[in-house]
């Protein structure tokens, strides 16, 4: 989503509170950052079950390390969602 977890928080809060429709919603960041955002969303009264469709962290787990590899993992996940594939190795 964004560089700042505060901006992620505001964007997610808006989307989840207004129950906007989306095909893909993802958040980049560490597990700690994601947990912090989810915890703060709950403090705003947003139910945890609304977090289930969020892809966090974004990208398929392919062991990506470099920015280029991370971009490939994100692109691959976008294709997976678009094609409605559930392939898991």
C-alpha atoms as a printed R data frame, in Angstrom:
   type eleno elety resid chain resno       x       y       z
1  ATOM     1    CA   UNK     A     1   0.000   0.000   0.000
2  ATOM     2    CA   UNK     A     2   2.087   2.946   1.223
3  ATOM     3    CA   UNK     A     3   5.441   3.717   2.806
4  ATOM     4    CA   UNK     A     4   3.962   4.766   6.124
5  ATOM     5    CA   UNK     A     5   1.992   2.462   8.375
6  ATOM     6    CA   UNK     A     6  -0.104   5.488   9.412
7  ATOM     7    CA   UNK     A     7  -1.142   5.962   5.784
8  ATOM     8    CA   UNK     A     8  -1.845   2.223   5.482
9  ATOM     9    CA   UNK     A     9  -3.971   2.463   8.601
10 ATOM    10    CA   UNK     A    10  -6.018   5.382   7.256
11 ATOM    11    CA   UNK     A    11  -6.476   3.755   3.832
12 ATOM    12    CA   UNK     A    12  -7.563   0.423   5.298
13 ATOM    13    CA   UNK     A    13  -9.840   2.118   7.814
14 ATOM    14    CA   UNK     A    14 -11.608   3.993   5.015
15 ATOM    15    CA   UNK     A    15 -11.976   0.922   2.801
16 ATOM    16    CA   UNK     A    16 -13.142  -1.386   5.589
17 ATOM    17    CA   UNK     A    17 -15.517   1.084   7.256
18 ATOM    18    CA   UNK     A    18 -17.226   1.921   3.964
19 ATOM    19    CA   UNK     A    19 -17.283  -1.715   2.874
20 ATOM    20    CA   UNK     A    20 -15.891  -0.786  -0.534
21 ATOM    21    CA   UNK     A    21 -15.529  -3.560  -3.070
22 ATOM    22    CA   UNK     A    22 -12.116  -4.480  -4.363
23 ATOM    23    CA   UNK     A    23 -10.565  -7.325  -6.288
24 ATOM    24    CA   UNK     A    24  -7.213  -7.162  -4.514
25 ATOM    25    CA   UNK     A    25  -6.166  -5.399  -1.354
26 ATOM    26    CA   UNK     A    26  -2.655  -5.877  -0.082
27 ATOM    27    CA   UNK     A    27  -0.302  -4.414   2.441
28 ATOM    28    CA   UNK     A    28   3.468  -4.523   2.246
29 ATOM    29    CA   UNK     A    29   5.510  -4.784   5.399
30 ATOM    30    CA   UNK     A    30   6.769  -6.979   8.152
31 ATOM    31    CA   UNK     A    31   4.549  -9.199  10.266
32 ATOM    32    CA   UNK     A    32   5.112  -6.724  13.127
33 ATOM    33    CA   UNK     A    33   3.893  -3.769  11.040
34 ATOM    34    CA   UNK     A    34   0.867  -5.724   9.818
35 ATOM    35    CA   UNK     A    35  -0.011  -6.784  13.379
36 ATOM    36    CA   UNK     A    36   0.281  -3.156  14.530
37 ATOM    37    CA   UNK     A    37  -2.057  -1.938  11.787
38 ATOM    38    CA   UNK     A    38  -4.594  -4.700  12.522
39 ATOM    39    CA   UNK     A    39  -4.456  -3.993  16.264
40 ATOM    40    CA   UNK     A    40  -5.072  -0.283  15.695
41 ATOM    41    CA   UNK     A    41  -7.921  -1.010  13.264
42 ATOM    42    CA   UNK     A    42  -9.573  -3.094  15.985
43 ATOM    43    CA   UNK     A    43  -9.272  -0.113  18.340
44 ATOM    44    CA   UNK     A    44 -11.358   1.831  15.789
45 ATOM    45    CA   UNK     A    45 -14.013  -0.892  16.077
46 ATOM    46    CA   UNK     A    46 -13.222  -2.748  12.870
47 ATOM    47    CA   UNK     A    47 -13.869  -6.460  13.250
48 ATOM    48    CA   UNK     A    48 -10.896  -8.813  12.703
49 ATOM    49    CA   UNK     A    49 -12.866 -10.990  10.249
50 ATOM    50    CA   UNK     A    50 -12.714  -8.068   7.811
51 ATOM    51    CA   UNK     A    51  -8.925  -8.532   7.636
52 ATOM    52    CA   UNK     A    52  -9.203 -12.034   6.156
53 ATOM    53    CA   UNK     A    53  -9.324 -11.003   2.453
54 ATOM    54    CA   UNK     A    54  -6.342  -8.650   2.841
55 ATOM    55    CA   UNK     A    55  -3.131  -9.985   1.315
56 ATOM    56    CA   UNK     A    56  -0.504  -9.212   3.923
57 ATOM    57    CA   UNK     A    57   2.318  -9.237   3.413
58 ATOM    58    CA   UNK     A    58   1.809  -8.939  -0.325
59 ATOM    59    CA   UNK     A    59   3.545 -11.257  -2.742
60 ATOM    60    CA   UNK     A    60   3.946 -15.003  -2.998
61 ATOM    61    CA   UNK     A    61   6.452 -16.558  -0.641
62 ATOM    62    CA   UNK     A    62   9.231 -17.366  -3.103
63 ATOM    63    CA   UNK     A    63  12.103 -16.348  -0.841
64 ATOM    64    CA   UNK     A    64  12.459 -12.959  -2.533
65 ATOM    65    CA   UNK     A    65  15.180 -10.696  -1.147
66 ATOM    66    CA   UNK     A    66  15.965  -7.996  -3.698
67 ATOM    67    CA   UNK     A    67  13.525  -5.294  -4.817
68 ATOM    68    CA   UNK     A    68  13.349  -6.981  -8.224
69 ATOM    69    CA   UNK     A    69  12.524 -10.363  -6.703
70 ATOM    70    CA   UNK     A    70   9.913  -8.795  -4.429
71 ATOM    71    CA   UNK     A    71   8.329  -7.144  -7.473
72 ATOM    72    CA   UNK     A    72   8.162 -10.538  -9.204
73 ATOM    73    CA   UNK     A    73   6.533 -12.114  -6.129
74 ATOM    74    CA   UNK     A    74   3.919  -9.334  -6.008
75 ATOM    75    CA   UNK     A    75   3.242  -9.602  -9.732
76 ATOM    76    CA   UNK     A    76   2.866 -13.365  -9.399
77 ATOM    77    CA   UNK     A    77   0.340 -12.956  -6.602
78 ATOM    78    CA   UNK     A    78  -1.644 -10.451  -8.657
79 ATOM    79    CA   UNK     A    79  -1.801 -12.984 -11.501
80 ATOM    80    CA   UNK     A    80  -2.811 -15.712  -9.069
81 ATOM    81    CA   UNK     A    81  -5.679 -13.590  -7.729
82 ATOM    82    CA   UNK     A    82  -6.769 -12.481 -11.201
83 ATOM    83    CA   UNK     A    83  -6.857 -16.064 -12.472
84 ATOM    84    CA   UNK     A    84  -8.490 -17.234  -9.249
85 ATOM    85    CA   UNK     A    85  -5.819 -19.882  -8.846
86 ATOM    86    CA   UNK     A    86  -5.357 -21.595  -5.523
87 ATOM    87    CA   UNK     A    87  -2.084 -23.287  -6.413
88 ATOM    88    CA   UNK     A    88   0.011 -23.902  -3.330
89 ATOM    89    CA   UNK     A    89   3.134 -25.956  -3.396
